[in-house]
Amino acid sequence: PARGGRRGCFKGAVGINAGRVYDACRDRECLEDLQVFFVERDQDVINNALGVRLKAADVVNVVIDTEPVPFNRGYYSVDITVYFCVKLDVSMSPISPSCEVRGLCVYNKKAILYGSEGSVKVFSSDYVGGDDDEQNMPAGNLPKATVQIAEPIGLGAKIAPVCESHYPCCCVPNRVARMFAGSFDHRLAEKGVKVTLGIFMIIQLERQVQMLVPVYDFCMPDKICVDSGSESPCELFKKISFPADEF
């Protein structure tokens, strides 16, 4: 029972709609000798390269597909395709400075996780001001897969012979292809590049469920808004804590 409005006192229980994580796994992967794919302009540079050095790597997109596992009710196969943009320093002559090029790497992974059973269809709408509420497309009750990936660690790069299948093993999403402003034409490749990356990832399956949670009081912020317009930039900078976690 409620015991007044004092902070910290139990006032009752309410139902909420929240995402519950049913299963999750973590992974440490050393992706050795990933093939790098280049657009025409950068492939011309690689064809005349004497050496390469990996400068940086970044995850630019992750495509996730979730399907039920046959004969294993409640289990789902999570197929993950990760797209990396890698930056390379390319040396073309012993006496000339190196130049930077960008390439695309693709990595595929599959995980089997428990996501509980569900066979309902979900219908919902969004409020649109001054118009009829927009009806969302009906959805099935598959669990939602989430992939978290830390910043990749570049471990090495080397020039390698061109493989027969010197082309991404899957369709490159448009938003990824637009980042490179060109087409990945394997017929122009005379030399190839392979890189080694280290990644850490967490994969999880969650569902929207109705849960009963205890209620203590309404949450009101204690912090007072401060107007910083009158302070100098250096005074504001002095108040920022040293970012030790970044080091």
C-alpha positions, 0 to 999 in steps of 0.5 A, a space after each residue: 500500500 502507498 504510504 504518502 508521497 515521500 520519495 523512496 516509499 513504495 506506492 504500488 505496481 504498474 504495467 509497462 511495455 519494455 524490451 526483455 533480453 531473452 538471450 545474449 552472447 559476446 564474441 572476440 574475433 580476430 578477422 584474419 586476411 579480410 579481402 579489401 575491395 576498392 572502387 576504380 580510382 583507388 584500385 588504380 593506386 593499389 595496382 601500382 603499390 609497393 606497400 600498404 599500411 593500415 591506418 584505421 578501420 570503422 564499422 559503417 553498417 551491419 545487416 541483421 537477418 533473424 530466422 527461426 531454427 527448424 525443429 528447435 522451437 524458440 531458437 533463432 538464427 541471427 545472420 550478421 553481415 558487417 561492413 568495414 571501411 578501412 583507410 590505408 597508407 599506400 607507398 608507390 615509390 621509395 622517394 615519393 610520399 604515401 597516399 591514402 585510399 579507402 576500401 571496403 571489407 565484408 564479414 559474415 557471422 551466424 549465431 544461434 540464440 533463444 528468443 522465446 516463442 511467439 505467434 501473434 501479429 502486431 499492429 500499431 499507429 503513429 500520431 500525426 498532428 493535423 492528419 489521420 494517425 499513420 498506420 504502421 505496417 503489421 509486424 510478426 512477433 519475431 524477436 528483435 536482434 541487436 548487435 553491438 560492436 566496439 571500434 575495430 582494432 587494426 592489426 595488419 595489412 599486406 598486398 596479396 594476389 587477386 582472388 578469383 572472386 575479387 568482389 564482395 560476397 554479398 550485395 553492398 547496401 546503397 548507403 554503404 556504396 555511396 560512401 565510396 563514390 564508385 563501383 567495385 569492378 573486380 576486372 580492374 584489379 591487378 593487385 589485392 590487399 588483405 587486412 587483419 582486424 580485431 573486433 569485440 561484439 555482443 549479440 542479443 535477442 529481445 522481445 517487447 513484453 508486458 511487465 509489472 514493476 514497483 512504483 515509488 514516486 514520479 521522477 523529477 530531475 534534481 539538477 537546476 538548468 544553468 545558463 552558460 551564455 555569460 561564461 567564457 569558453 575557457 571557464 566552461 572548459 575548466 569545469 569539464 572533468 578529465 576524460 580518463 576513460 578515453 585513455 
